[in-house]
């Protein structure tokens, strides 16, 4: 399975009339935040592949369609008309995306858990403290346990905007990662964690790292990942 991951910028390789020629081979798309819905809608309408997204801490105009707290008191709920699937604070199984793990005898659905937002740095929308994020993650546990019983694993991909602490993050308040993400990765062992938020302006900054049993990938711009993973020998390891 080939998965296109995107975040944080309108990438000219993706936002292009040649997108179908360049990325028509992928099986699905994951959007890791700070992208306009117009851009996500363009990807969905041109590639026509299953597309999942979370929100970051910018480009939040459409957040009100998905979260009550982002709406004004007198503003009524309206459904946002889009072909993509919001994964924020959810555990999802895609039975249209079946794959076989090494050692398994039959294919099972792609298992995704999603989390929107960043650390709280100015009390804006879609920003959370460590304790708030811990509560958000705890709400995912029942469905993760069901995955473990049904499929023998909790999840395949942990899709977020923010990073774990000390994995690809920075030291300013906005770009610090969540410590609770580290704990979540260690316990639920996703094959991949896909995040955004950290812009790769410096070519020396890592895009891919290993942490515990998971591969952490920065989706900035665009990148393509594979399931199952074929070779991890060249991926640098980050430890606590």
N, C-alpha and C positions, 0 to 999 in steps of 0.2 A: 504494500500500500504506500502510495506517495501522497504526502500532505504538504500543501503550500501554507506557510505561516507568514503573517504580515503584522506590522504594528507601526504606529508613531509618525509615519510620513506617507505622503502620496508618492509612491515609488514609480518613476517613469517606465520601468520595465513591466510593471503590473498595469498601471493606468495608461494603456496603449491599445491601439487598434490591432496590435499583434498578440494580444494576451492569449488568444485561443491557440495560436501557433506555438507560443512559448510555454504555456502551462496547461494546455488541454489534456495532457497525460495524467495530471494529478487526480486523486480520488476525492479529496475534500480540501477545504480551506479553513484555517483557524486564524481569527483576528484578535490580537492581544491588546487592544485598547488604543486610545488617543487617535482614533480614525473617525472621520465623518461618516454618517450613515449613507451619504451620497456615494462615497467611495466604496463602501461595503456593498451597496446596492449595485454598483457598476460591476463589481467582481461576480456577484451572484448572477446577474442578468447575462453576462458575457460568457462566463465559464460554465454556468448551469451545473454546478457541483454542490453537494451539501456544504454549507458554510455556517460556522459557529463563531460567535463574537462575545467579548466582554467589554465593558467600558473601562477607560482609564481615569485620569483626573482632569483631562481636557476633552474638548468636543463632546459636551454633555447636553447639547440642545435637546436631544431626543430621550434623555434619561427619564423624563417625566412619564413617558409611555410605558416604562418598565418598572418604575419605583414610585410608590405613593409619596414618599417623603420629598421627592423632587417636584411635586405638583403644588400649586398654590391652593389655599384652603377652599376656594370656590371653583376650582378647576376640576371638571369631571374626567373620568377615565375614558381614554380613547385608545383603541388598538392601533399600533403603528403598522402600516401596510408594507411588510418587507418579506423577502424570500429567505432571509437568513434566520438562524435560530439563536436566541439569546441564552447564553450558558451561565450568566452570572448567578452565583450562589445556588447552583443546581448540580445534580448528578444525572447524567444523561447516557442512554444506551442507544446507539444507532444500528438498527438491524439491517439497514441498507448498506452498511459498511462492515462487512464480515471479513475477518482475517484469522489466520491460524498461527498461534504461537509455537515456537520450536518446542517439541516434546508433546504437544497436544495432538489429539487424533481428529478433531473436527473444528471447523471455524466457529468463532463467537463474535458478538457485536463489538464495535469500538466503544470503549467506556471512557467518558469524559467528565471531569469535574471542573467547574469554572468559578472564578472569583474576580469580581470587578474592583477597581479603585486602587488607591495608594495609601501610604501612611498619612496621618493627619499632620499637615504643616501650616495651614492657615484657616482651618475649620470650614473649608469649602465642601461642595457636594462630592460625594463618592470618595471621601477620605475617612480613614479609620485609625483608631488607636490599636495597640496590641490586644487589649482586652476585648474591644469590639470585634476585631477580626477573629479572635479565638472563638467567640460566640457564633460568628458566621460559619466557621469551619465545623463546630460541633453539630450544627444543624444538618450537615451533610452526612454525618456518621451512619444513621439508619440505612440510607440507600447504599452506602459503601459496604455495609455489612451484608446487605442483600446480594450485591455484586459478588462478594467473596463466596457466599453460599452457592450461587447459581453458576458462576464462571471460574471460580478458583483463584480470583484476584480481585483487588479492590477497584483499580482503575488502570487505564493505559496512559491517559494524558491529563495532566493538571494544567489547565489554561488560566493564566492570571495576567494582570498588568504589572503589578509590583514583583519584586524579586524576593528570594529568601535573604536573610541577613548574612552578610559577608560572602555572598555568591553573586557576582556581577554588580553589586550595588555600589553606591557612593556614600560619602559621609555627611552630606548636607541633609537637613531634616526631610526634605521632599523625597530624596532618592535613596534613603535608607530602606533596606529590606525588612520584612517581617520575620521575627524569630519564630513565630508560630508556624510559618511556612516550613522552616527547617524541621520542626517536630512532625508536621503533617507528612512530609516526604519520607522521613525515617519510618513512620508507622505504616503508611499506606502504599509506599513504594511504587509510584507511577513509573512507567518506562521512561516517559518524558515529562518534564515541566517546561512549558512554553510561556515565556513572559515578554513584556515590552518594557517601556518606561526609561530604559537606559539607552541613550542615543550613541551609536557607534561612530563618533566623529574621529576618534583616535584608532588607527588600525592595530595598535598594540593591545587594545581592550579585547578580552575574549568574547567570542560569540557562543561557544559551546564548552561546557565543563561537565564533569561528573561529580555528583555529591551523593554520598551513601550509595544506594543502588540505582539512582536515577540519573538521566542525562538532562542537564539544564540548558535550554537554548533560548537565546535572545532573538526575538522575531523582528527586530528593527529593520525597516525596509521590507525585505522579503528573504525567505530561505525555504528550502525544501527538505523535509525529514522523511525517513523511511520506517515502516513497520513491516516485518520485524527488523530490529537493528542488526546490521551485518557485521560491523567491526567497530569496537570501542577502544582499540589499543592506542590510538593517537590522541584520544581525548584527555586533556589534563584533569587530574583529580583535585578537588578542593575538600579539605577536612576542617573540622571545627577548631 
